[in-house]
Amino acid sequence: MKLAHLGKLRFKSALAGSLFIVVILLMACEPLVYTFDSVEEAVPYKAAELSAVPAQGDTLNIMTWNIRFGAGRLPWFGDACGERVILTREEVETNLERVAEKINEINPDILFLEEVDVQSKRTTYIDEMQWLLDHTHLNYGVFGSIWHAQYIPSDGLGRMNLGTAILSRWPLLNPERIALPLRSDQDALTQYFYLRRCIVKTEVEVSNAKRFYAVGVHAAAFSTDDTKQKHIDRFLQELIDINDAGFDFVAGGDLNTLPPGSDSTDFCMEDACPGESFHHAGDDPFHKEGSDYTNEADWLDGLYNRFHPAVPLFRYQADQQHYFTHTTNHPNGFWNRKLDYLFSNQPFVAGSDSTHQEAKACSDHAPVSAKWRVPK
């Protein structure tokens, strides 16, 4: 997720304190920003009309996708060198229709989603979780909020509820939202209004099969401290704990870092907006936040060494462009790095993975899917 402008919320210094106090007083009956327990129940969802579940085969189709809150490739101010803050309903519904069409085409049984808006002002208060369940073949969902506030006092954002989700054909049981560490490289006011990321974990009840876990995550993008590494390590530990307890799992999400052995690791110049300068003497910051992965080369080693990736590392390293899933270049830029992953403690079907780079109009991330053998 790219939220460069929100790393330092753009308050007018003379206005920030008074605005904060006024909003607190006006909304004293409800928390201005929602905080979360270390572990709590994720929000369950169900399609208005359930779709028929096909006869169970030997494999499930697993997919992950960062859908950019239904903004498609529009030049939103936080991640695309644009000025747009609030989208129109027509724009959001058009983009969601593209997303739903692609989901139905790929036909996943389990779908990990990142950047899903639920009744946020910027996306005209559409509940995108319910909308996608009602416009795809998927029946059940669980949602873990990562940015929930009655009011974001920056650039007219207003009400916000953004989250990480899991959708499924089958019932999802015992859903959990597992809190991840907050950034420590922000002032207190910015941190208060900023994202509170999480892991979403649930059991999947497939008929005539063992229950297994689905685990989704969206790691930090712009931290200049070790927050992103903590998120990845916590995600890894959750998977280790599930495996050591004797359960199978599929896991997916946007880890916001590159696979080991990536040829390019610094995208500051590709991501720079007009008028920005990086890599020159006197530039402050020297690197664009969220664009330099050079010091993260081994951060995914634990996941690759302990578990099975949908895309084996040797295949990625042999043909990296084929597996790229993200770009910040809007509206027409092609993918230039891989940030999106599927892992399991059981092998994926060899050669069954697809990186759906053709879905360029739907988001700034491409979906990734692969076949996974059903646990018996």
The 8 nearest C-alpha neighbors of each residue, nearest first, counted from 0:
[[1, 220, 2, 255, 114, 67, 219, 78],
 [0, 2, 78, 3, 77, 220, 221, 289],
 [3, 1, 77, 5, 78, 4, 0, 6],
 [2, 4, 6, 5, 77, 1, 78, 288],
 [5, 3, 77, 6, 2, 7, 8, 76],
 [4, 6, 8, 7, 2, 3, 77, 9],
 [7, 5, 3, 4, 8, 2, 221, 189],
 [6, 8, 5, 9, 4, 189, 185, 3],
 [9, 7, 5, 10, 153, 6, 189, 4],
 [8, 10, 153, 7, 11, 154, 5, 4],
 [11, 9, 15, 12, 8, 153, 14, 152],
 [10, 12, 14, 13, 15, 9, 16, 153],
 [11, 13, 14, 15, 10, 16, 9, 17],
 [14, 12, 11, 15, 16, 17, 10, 18],
 [15, 13, 11, 12, 17, 16, 18, 10],
 [16, 14, 18, 12, 10, 17, 11, 13],
 [15, 17, 19, 18, 14, 20, 13, 12],
 [16, 18, 20, 19, 14, 15, 21, 13],
 [19, 17, 21, 15, 20, 16, 14, 22],
 [18, 20, 16, 17, 22, 21, 15, 23],
 [19, 21, 23, 17, 18, 22, 24, 16],
 [22, 20, 18, 24, 23, 19, 17, 25],
 [21, 23, 25, 19, 24, 20, 26, 18],
 [22, 24, 20, 26, 21, 25, 27, 19],
 [25, 23, 21, 27, 22, 26, 20, 19],
 [26, 24, 22, 23, 27, 21, 28, 20],
 [27, 25, 23, 28, 24, 29, 22, 31],
 [26, 28, 24, 29, 23, 25, 30, 31],
 [29, 27, 26, 30, 25, 24, 31, 23],
 [30, 28, 27, 26, 31, 149, 32, 33],
 [31, 29, 32, 33, 27, 28, 26, 149],
 [30, 32, 149, 148, 29, 150, 23, 33],
 [33, 31, 148, 30, 147, 149, 34, 192],
 [34, 32, 147, 148, 30, 31, 35, 146],
 [35, 33, 32, 36, 195, 147, 30, 146],
 [36, 34, 37, 33, 178, 39, 38, 195],
 [35, 37, 38, 39, 178, 34, 177, 176],
 [36, 38, 178, 177, 35, 39, 179, 176],
 [39, 37, 177, 36, 176, 178, 175, 40],
 [40, 38, 176, 175, 36, 41, 37, 177],
 [41, 39, 175, 176, 174, 42, 38, 173],
 [40, 42, 175, 176, 174, 143, 142, 141],
 [41, 43, 142, 141, 40, 143, 44, 174],
 [44, 42, 141, 140, 41, 142, 45, 174],
 [45, 43, 140, 139, 141, 42, 46, 129],
 [44, 46, 139, 138, 140, 47, 43, 132],
 [47, 45, 132, 138, 133, 48, 49, 139],
 [46, 48, 133, 45, 49, 132, 129, 138],
 [49, 47, 46, 50, 133, 138, 45, 132],
 [48, 50, 138, 46, 47, 51, 137, 45],
 [51, 49, 136, 52, 138, 48, 137, 168],
 [50, 52, 53, 49, 136, 168, 138, 137],
 [51, 53, 50, 168, 54, 169, 55, 136],
 [54, 52, 55, 51, 56, 168, 50, 108],
 [55, 53, 56, 52, 206, 51, 57, 207],
 [54, 56, 53, 57, 206, 207, 58, 52],
 [57, 55, 58, 54, 59, 373, 53, 372],
 [56, 58, 373, 372, 55, 59, 371, 374],
 [59, 57, 372, 373, 371, 56, 370, 60],
 [60, 58, 371, 370, 108, 61, 372, 373],
 [59, 61, 370, 107, 108, 369, 371, 109],
 [62, 60, 109, 368, 369, 107, 108, 110],
 [63, 61, 368, 110, 367, 107, 111, 109],
 [62, 64, 111, 367, 110, 366, 251, 112],
 [65, 63, 366, 112, 66, 111, 113, 365],
 [64, 66, 113, 112, 364, 67, 114, 253],
 [65, 67, 362, 68, 64, 114, 69, 113],
 [68, 66, 114, 69, 362, 70, 65, 71],
 [69, 67, 115, 114, 116, 66, 70, 122],
 [68, 70, 94, 95, 91, 67, 71, 66],
 [71, 69, 68, 67, 73, 91, 72, 94],
 [70, 72, 362, 361, 94, 69, 73, 360],
 [71, 73, 330, 362, 329, 360, 70, 363],
 [72, 74, 71, 75, 70, 330, 329, 83],
 [75, 73, 81, 79, 83, 76, 72, 329],
 [76, 74, 83, 81, 79, 77, 73, 84],
 [75, 77, 81, 82, 83, 78, 84, 80],
 [78, 76, 2, 4, 75, 3, 79, 1],
 [77, 79, 1, 2, 76, 75, 80, 3],
 [78, 80, 74, 81, 75, 327, 76, 329],
 [81, 79, 272, 76, 78, 74, 82, 75],
 [82, 80, 76, 74, 75, 79, 83, 77],
 [81, 83, 76, 75, 84, 74, 80, 77],
 [82, 84, 75, 76, 81, 85, 74, 86],
 [83, 85, 75, 76, 121, 82, 86, 156],
 [86, 84, 121, 83, 122, 87, 120, 156],
 [87, 85, 122, 121, 90, 88, 84, 91],
 [88, 86, 90, 89, 91, 123, 85, 122],
 [87, 89, 91, 90, 123, 92, 86, 122],
 [88, 90, 92, 87, 91, 93, 86, 94],
 [91, 89, 87, 93, 88, 92, 94, 86],
 [92, 90, 88, 94, 69, 93, 89, 95],
 [91, 93, 95, 89, 94, 90, 96, 88],
 [94, 92, 96, 90, 91, 95, 89, 97],
 [93, 95, 97, 91, 96, 69, 92, 71],
 [96, 94, 98, 92, 97, 69, 93, 99],
 [95, 97, 99, 93, 94, 98, 92, 100],
 [98, 96, 94, 100, 95, 99, 361, 101],
 [97, 99, 95, 101, 96, 100, 361, 102],
 [100, 98, 102, 96, 101, 97, 135, 95],
 [99, 101, 97, 103, 98, 102, 96, 104],
 [102, 100, 104, 98, 99, 103, 105, 97],
 [103, 101, 99, 105, 104, 100, 106, 98],
 [102, 104, 106, 100, 101, 105, 135, 99],
 [103, 105, 101, 106, 102, 100, 99, 107],
 [104, 106, 102, 103, 107, 101, 368, 62],
 [107, 105, 103, 104, 102, 108, 60, 136],
 [108, 106, 60, 109, 61, 105, 62, 110],
 [107, 109, 60, 168, 167, 59, 61, 110],
 [110, 108, 167, 61, 107, 166, 62, 60],
 [111, 109, 62, 166, 165, 63, 61, 107],
 [110, 112, 63, 165, 164, 215, 251, 62],
 [113, 111, 164, 64, 65, 63, 163, 165],
 [112, 114, 65, 163, 115, 66, 64, 164],
 [115, 113, 68, 67, 162, 65, 66, 161],
 [114, 116, 68, 162, 161, 113, 127, 163],
 [117, 115, 161, 68, 127, 160, 119, 118],
 [116, 118, 126, 160, 127, 119, 125, 161],
 [124, 119, 117, 125, 126, 116, 160, 120],
 [118, 120, 159, 124, 158, 160, 121, 117],
 [119, 121, 123, 124, 158, 122, 157, 159],
 [120, 122, 85, 119, 86, 123, 156, 84],
 [121, 123, 120, 124, 119, 86, 91, 125],
 [124, 122, 120, 125, 121, 88, 119, 87],
 [118, 125, 123, 119, 120, 122, 126, 117],
 [124, 126, 118, 123, 127, 117, 122, 119],
 [127, 125, 117, 118, 128, 129, 130, 124],
 [126, 128, 130, 129, 117, 125, 116, 131],
 [129, 127, 131, 130, 126, 132, 117, 115],
 [128, 130, 132, 127, 131, 126, 133, 46],
 [131, 129, 127, 133, 128, 132, 126, 134],
 [132, 130, 134, 133, 128, 129, 135, 127],
 [131, 133, 46, 129, 135, 134, 130, 137],
 [132, 134, 130, 46, 131, 135, 47, 129],
 [133, 135, 131, 132, 130, 99, 136, 96],
 [136, 134, 137, 132, 103, 133, 131, 99],
 [135, 137, 50, 138, 103, 134, 168, 132],
 [138, 136, 168, 167, 135, 132, 139, 166],
 [139, 137, 168, 46, 49, 45, 167, 132],
 [140, 138, 45, 167, 166, 44, 170, 137],
 [139, 141, 166, 44, 165, 43, 45, 167],
 [140, 142, 43, 42, 165, 164, 44, 41],
 [143, 141, 164, 42, 41, 163, 144, 162],
 [144, 142, 41, 163, 162, 176, 199, 164],
 [143, 145, 162, 161, 146, 147, 142, 163],
 [144, 146, 196, 195, 162, 194, 161, 197],
 [147, 145, 194, 161, 160, 144, 195, 159],
 [148, 146, 160, 159, 33, 32, 144, 161],
 [149, 147, 32, 150, 159, 31, 33, 158],
 [148, 150, 158, 31, 32, 159, 157, 147],
 [149, 151, 157, 158, 148, 152, 31, 159],
 [150, 152, 157, 156, 153, 158, 148, 192],
 [153, 151, 150, 157, 155, 154, 156, 10],
 [152, 154, 155, 151, 9, 156, 8, 10],
 [155, 153, 156, 152, 84, 9, 151, 157],
 [154, 156, 157, 153, 152, 84, 151, 85],
 [157, 155, 154, 151, 153, 121, 158, 120],
 [156, 158, 150, 151, 155, 120, 159, 152],
 [159, 157, 150, 149, 120, 119, 148, 151],
 [160, 158, 119, 148, 147, 161, 157, 120],
 [159, 161, 147, 117, 146, 119, 116, 144],
 [162, 160, 116, 146, 115, 144, 145, 114],
 [161, 163, 144, 145, 115, 143, 114, 142],
 [162, 164, 113, 143, 112, 142, 114, 115],
 [165, 163, 142, 112, 141, 111, 143, 113],
 [164, 166, 111, 141, 140, 110, 112, 142],
 [167, 165, 140, 110, 139, 109, 137, 111],
 [168, 166, 109, 139, 169, 137, 108, 138],
 [167, 169, 137, 138, 108, 139, 52, 109],
 [168, 170, 167, 205, 204, 139, 171, 138],
 [171, 169, 204, 139, 203, 172, 168, 167],
 [172, 170, 203, 202, 201, 204, 169, 139],
 [171, 173, 202, 174, 201, 203, 170, 204],
 [172, 174, 201, 202, 175, 171, 40, 200],
 [175, 173, 201, 41, 172, 200, 40, 141],
 [176, 174, 40, 41, 200, 39, 199, 177],
 [175, 177, 41, 199, 39, 143, 38, 40],
 [178, 176, 38, 198, 197, 37, 175, 199],
 [177, 179, 197, 37, 38, 176, 196, 198],
 [178, 180, 197, 196, 230, 181, 177, 195],
 [181, 179, 182, 226, 178, 230, 229, 196],
 [182, 180, 195, 183, 179, 226, 196, 190],
 [181, 183, 226, 184, 222, 185, 180, 190],
 [182, 184, 185, 181, 224, 226, 190, 186],
 [183, 185, 182, 224, 223, 222, 186, 190],
 [186, 184, 183, 190, 189, 187, 182, 6],
 [185, 187, 189, 188, 190, 184, 183, 191],
 [186, 188, 190, 189, 191, 185, 192, 183],
 [187, 189, 191, 190, 186, 192, 185, 193],
 [190, 188, 191, 192, 186, 187, 193, 8],
 [189, 191, 193, 187, 188, 192, 185, 186],
 [190, 192, 188, 189, 193, 187, 32, 194],
 [193, 191, 189, 190, 151, 32, 188, 194],
 [194, 192, 190, 191, 189, 195, 146, 5],
 [195, 193, 146, 145, 196, 192, 190, 181],
 [196, 194, 145, 146, 181, 193, 197, 179],
 [195, 197, 145, 179, 194, 178, 217, 218],
 [196, 198, 178, 179, 177, 145, 176, 199],
 [197, 199, 216, 177, 215, 176, 200, 178],
 [200, 198, 176, 215, 214, 175, 143, 177],
 [201, 199, 214, 175, 174, 213, 198, 215],
 [202, 200, 174, 213, 212, 173, 172, 171],
 [201, 203, 212, 172, 211, 171, 213, 173],
 [204, 202, 171, 211, 210, 212, 205, 170],
 [203, 205, 210, 170, 169, 171, 206, 202],
 [206, 204, 208, 169, 203, 207, 210, 209],
 [205, 207, 208, 204, 55, 209, 169, 210],
 [208, 206, 205, 209, 375, 55, 204, 210],
 [209, 207, 375, 206, 205, 374, 210, 373],
 [210, 208, 375, 374, 211, 207, 205, 204],
 [211, 209, 204, 203, 208, 202, 205, 212],
 [210, 212, 247, 248, 203, 202, 209, 246],
 [211, 213, 202, 248, 201, 203, 247, 214],
 [212, 214, 249, 201, 250, 248, 200, 202],
 [215, 213, 200, 250, 199, 212, 249, 251],
 [214, 216, 199, 251, 252, 250, 198, 111],
 [217, 215, 198, 252, 218, 199, 197, 253],
 [216, 218, 253, 252, 254, 113, 219, 163],
 [217, 219, 254, 230, 227, 255, 216, 253],
 [220, 218, 227, 221, 222, 255, 217, 226],
 [219, 221, 289, 255, 0, 222, 218, 1],
 [222, 220, 289, 288, 219, 223, 3, 6],
 [221, 223, 224, 226, 220, 182, 219, 227],
 [222, 224, 221, 184, 225, 288, 226, 289],
 [223, 225, 222, 226, 184, 183, 182, 227],
 [226, 224, 228, 227, 229, 223, 222, 182],
 [227, 225, 229, 228, 182, 224, 222, 230],
 [228, 226, 219, 230, 229, 225, 218, 231],
 [227, 229, 231, 225, 230, 226, 232, 298],
 [230, 228, 226, 232, 227, 231, 233, 225],
 [231, 229, 227, 233, 228, 232, 218, 179],
 [230, 232, 234, 228, 233, 229, 235, 227],
 [231, 233, 235, 229, 234, 230, 228, 236],
 [234, 232, 236, 230, 235, 231, 229, 237],
 [233, 235, 231, 237, 232, 236, 230, 238],
 [236, 234, 232, 238, 233, 237, 231, 239],
 [237, 235, 239, 233, 238, 234, 240, 232],
 [238, 236, 240, 234, 239, 235, 233, 241],
 [237, 239, 241, 235, 236, 240, 242, 234],
 [240, 238, 236, 242, 237, 241, 243, 235],
 [239, 241, 243, 237, 238, 242, 236, 244],
 [242, 240, 238, 244, 239, 243, 246, 237],
 [241, 243, 239, 245, 244, 246, 240, 238],
 [242, 244, 240, 245, 241, 239, 246, 238],
 [245, 243, 241, 242, 246, 240, 239, 247],
 [244, 246, 242, 243, 241, 247, 240, 248],
 [247, 245, 242, 241, 244, 211, 248, 212],
 [248, 246, 211, 344, 212, 242, 245, 345],
 [249, 247, 212, 211, 343, 213, 344, 250],
 [248, 250, 343, 213, 342, 212, 214, 251],
 [251, 249, 214, 342, 213, 215, 341, 343],
 [252, 250, 341, 215, 340, 63, 111, 342],
 [251, 253, 216, 215, 217, 340, 339, 63],
 [252, 254, 339, 217, 255, 338, 218, 340],
 [253, 255, 218, 256, 217, 338, 252, 339],
 [256, 254, 338, 253, 220, 218, 219, 257],
 [255, 257, 338, 254, 292, 258, 295, 337],
 [258, 256, 338, 337, 259, 261, 292, 255],
 [257, 259, 261, 260, 299, 256, 337, 296],
 [260, 258, 296, 261, 297, 257, 299, 300],
 [259, 261, 258, 262, 316, 296, 257, 312],
 [260, 262, 263, 259, 258, 257, 264, 316],
 [261, 263, 260, 264, 319, 316, 259, 265],
 [264, 262, 261, 265, 266, 336, 293, 292],
 [263, 265, 292, 293, 291, 266, 261, 262],
 [266, 264, 291, 267, 292, 263, 290, 293],
 [267, 265, 290, 269, 268, 291, 270, 264],
 [268, 266, 290, 270, 287, 269, 265, 271],
 [267, 269, 271, 270, 266, 277, 265, 276],
 [270, 268, 266, 267, 271, 328, 327, 272],
 [269, 271, 267, 268, 266, 327, 272, 328],
 [272, 270, 268, 269, 275, 267, 273, 276],
 [271, 273, 80, 275, 274, 270, 79, 276],
 [274, 272, 275, 271, 80, 276, 270, 81],
 [273, 275, 272, 276, 271, 277, 80, 268],
 [276, 274, 272, 273, 271, 277, 287, 268],
 [277, 275, 282, 274, 278, 279, 271, 268],
 [276, 278, 285, 279, 286, 282, 267, 287],
 [279, 277, 285, 286, 282, 280, 276, 267],
 [280, 278, 277, 282, 281, 285, 276, 283],
 [279, 281, 282, 278, 285, 277, 283, 276],
 [280, 282, 279, 283, 285, 284, 278, 277],
 [283, 281, 285, 284, 279, 280, 277, 276],
 [284, 282, 285, 281, 277, 286, 276, 280],
 [283, 285, 286, 282, 287, 277, 288, 281],
 [284, 286, 282, 283, 277, 278, 287, 279],
 [287, 285, 284, 277, 267, 288, 278, 291],
 [286, 288, 267, 290, 289, 284, 277, 285],
 [289, 287, 221, 290, 286, 3, 223, 291],
 [288, 290, 221, 220, 291, 287, 222, 1],
 [289, 291, 266, 267, 287, 288, 265, 292],
 [290, 292, 265, 293, 266, 289, 264, 267],
 [293, 291, 264, 295, 294, 265, 290, 256],
 [292, 294, 264, 295, 291, 296, 265, 263],
 [293, 295, 292, 296, 291, 297, 264, 298],
 [296, 294, 292, 298, 293, 297, 256, 257],
 [295, 297, 259, 294, 298, 293, 292, 260],
 [298, 296, 300, 299, 295, 259, 294, 301],
 [297, 299, 295, 300, 296, 228, 301, 231],
 [300, 298, 302, 301, 297, 303, 258, 259],
 [299, 301, 303, 297, 302, 298, 304, 259],
 [302, 300, 304, 299, 303, 305, 235, 298],
 [301, 303, 299, 305, 300, 304, 306, 235],
 [302, 304, 300, 301, 306, 305, 299, 308],
 [305, 303, 301, 302, 300, 306, 307, 299],
 [306, 304, 302, 303, 301, 307, 344, 239],
 [305, 307, 344, 303, 302, 343, 304, 342],
 [306, 308, 343, 342, 346, 344, 345, 309],
 [309, 307, 342, 310, 311, 341, 306, 303],
 [308, 310, 341, 347, 342, 352, 369, 311],
 [309, 311, 308, 312, 352, 315, 314, 341],
 [312, 310, 314, 313, 308, 309, 315, 307],
 [311, 313, 315, 314, 316, 310, 258, 303],
 [314, 312, 316, 315, 311, 317, 310, 318],
 [315, 313, 317, 312, 311, 316, 318, 310],
 [314, 316, 319, 312, 318, 317, 313, 322],
 [315, 317, 313, 319, 314, 318, 312, 260],
 [316, 318, 314, 315, 313, 319, 312, 320],
 [319, 317, 315, 316, 321, 320, 314, 322],
 [318, 320, 315, 321, 316, 322, 317, 323],
 [321, 319, 323, 322, 318, 335, 336, 334],
 [320, 322, 319, 318, 323, 354, 315, 356],
 [323, 321, 320, 319, 354, 324, 337, 315],
 [322, 324, 337, 336, 320, 334, 335, 321],
 [325, 323, 365, 337, 364, 334, 336, 338],
 [326, 324, 364, 334, 336, 363, 337, 335],
 [325, 327, 334, 328, 335, 363, 333, 332],
 [326, 328, 270, 79, 329, 363, 78, 325],
 [329, 327, 332, 326, 330, 79, 331, 270],
 [330, 328, 331, 332, 72, 79, 327, 74],
 [329, 331, 72, 332, 328, 73, 74, 360],
 [332, 330, 329, 333, 328, 72, 359, 360],
 [331, 333, 328, 329, 330, 326, 334, 327],
 [332, 334, 326, 335, 331, 328, 359, 325],
 [333, 335, 326, 325, 323, 324, 336, 332],
 [334, 336, 326, 323, 325, 333, 320, 337],
 [337, 335, 323, 325, 324, 334, 338, 326],
 [336, 338, 323, 324, 257, 339, 325, 322],
 [337, 339, 255, 256, 253, 257, 254, 324],
 [340, 338, 253, 252, 337, 254, 324, 367],
 [341, 339, 251, 252, 253, 342, 338, 367],
 [340, 342, 251, 309, 250, 308, 252, 63],
 [343, 341, 308, 250, 307, 249, 309, 251],
 [344, 342, 249, 345, 307, 248, 306, 250],
 [343, 345, 306, 307, 247, 248, 346, 242],
 [344, 346, 343, 307, 347, 247, 306, 248],
 [347, 345, 307, 348, 343, 344, 371, 372],
 [346, 348, 371, 370, 309, 349, 345, 372],
 [349, 347, 370, 351, 371, 350, 346, 372],
 [348, 350, 351, 347, 352, 346, 370, 309],
 [349, 351, 352, 348, 369, 310, 347, 353],
 [352, 350, 369, 348, 349, 370, 353, 347],
 [353, 351, 369, 368, 350, 309, 310, 370],
 [352, 354, 368, 367, 355, 369, 351, 366],
 [355, 353, 367, 356, 322, 366, 368, 365],
 [356, 354, 357, 366, 365, 353, 358, 367],
 [355, 357, 358, 365, 354, 359, 324, 334],
 [356, 358, 355, 359, 365, 360, 354, 361],
 [359, 357, 356, 360, 361, 355, 365, 101],
 [358, 360, 357, 361, 356, 362, 365, 363],
 [359, 361, 358, 362, 71, 72, 97, 363],
 [360, 362, 71, 359, 358, 98, 97, 94],
 [363, 361, 71, 364, 66, 67, 72, 360],
 [362, 364, 325, 326, 72, 327, 67, 365],
 [365, 363, 325, 362, 324, 65, 366, 66],
 [364, 366, 324, 356, 355, 358, 325, 64],
 [367, 365, 64, 355, 63, 354, 364, 368],
 [366, 368, 354, 63, 62, 353, 355, 365],
 [369, 367, 62, 353, 61, 352, 63, 354],
 [370, 368, 352, 351, 61, 60, 309, 353],
 [369, 371, 60, 348, 59, 351, 347, 58],
 [372, 370, 347, 59, 58, 348, 60, 373],
 [373, 371, 58, 57, 59, 374, 347, 370],
 [372, 374, 58, 57, 375, 59, 371, 208],
 [375, 373, 209, 208, 372, 247, 211, 210],
 [374, 208, 209, 373, 207, 210, 372, 57]]
